[in-house]
Amino acid sequence: MSKTILVVDDKANVRTLLREYLTEDGFRVVSAENGQVALHVARHEKPDLIILDIMMPEMGGYDFMRAYRKESETPIIMLTAKLEETDKVLGLELGADDYVTKPFGMKELVARIRAVLRRTSQAAPTPNLLRGGGITLNQDEHTVKVDEQFVDLTPSEFDLLGVLMSAPGRVFSRLDLLQRLQGTAFEGVERTIDVHIRNLRTKIEADPSNPQRIETVFGVGYRFQADTASGEEA
């Protein structure tokens, strides 16, 4: 069955271009001209991925993510004409999984779409149940419990936590984590990992400012502390 892509952009020519190209590439495409309409379309169409413009009237991309992330973890790729790193970081902090800067090449966009879909829908690797530090991550059910309480993670946060928990104590560099999340089809920005780690800590750490489960190894990367339980060091 074809994957459904929701294209959200206020420019009709961009929506048409993306619809035609993605349809030819085997996707089913629905569209919306702003974030407000996109909320309605997303709730009814249940897209597999959303391509989201940032600067739009009525409701922009950032406000859409603030609202939509409360009810869905559907992967989101931002389309942004802004080049400032702070704009990209804000989108990632709000729950975007990737971004493409305008103007963009269609082949690159499709590669990013397939990379995001691949990592969010691929068969779960073994082991399917990871435990440590008071956390239980179930690959089959795509659920995470922290101290026996379910927490909601974005697809990227879930995958990142799974990688770290799969090798407790091992230090993963930012580049290593980025490649595991995004594959090698295109270059990413290592800063993306810092954003996802910060978001992840707010959900799984008792005190995100003093993390006990995901430790920063300065100048290298991150590692998961499996011997930590309930936010306290063993």
C-alpha angles and dihedrals in degrees: 000000000000118000114244117232122194112209114200115189133131093221113086093205091056092049091049093047093050093044093052096044097043092044090054087050091058102263128127108232132203124173147200133192098220142006095267093056089041091060090056094045094046093052091053103035098039094211122207091222138006126218104203131193114210105208108059137135124249093021124006128211097266093053090046091055092047090055100036097046088064090066109023143032094204108150114258129201114194123220108206135173089193117100099192114114090222091063092052092045091051091054092049091048090053091055108274114148098206142347139220122203119224128274092047137172117245093224091055092048092051090048090053092046092052092045092053093044091047095054094043097047106029120117112276115258122232133294091052095188119055124184133181143117092025091304128119116194116190112196094188095052094032091228135135128202123194113194087344093306120115115238128193116235131180115243091258093049091049093050092045093051090047092054093049094045092048090070110028113201094015115124113229118197118226090248092051091051092045092053092048091052099040104023124223099286091104142003119267135191116261089213086072090072092055090054094049091047091052092049091046092051092055088060103041106027124082088214111020090192089060103035118195101174103046109038125198114227100201115235092008116054140256141316137189119239106215094180092065118098130185092354094302127111115245 
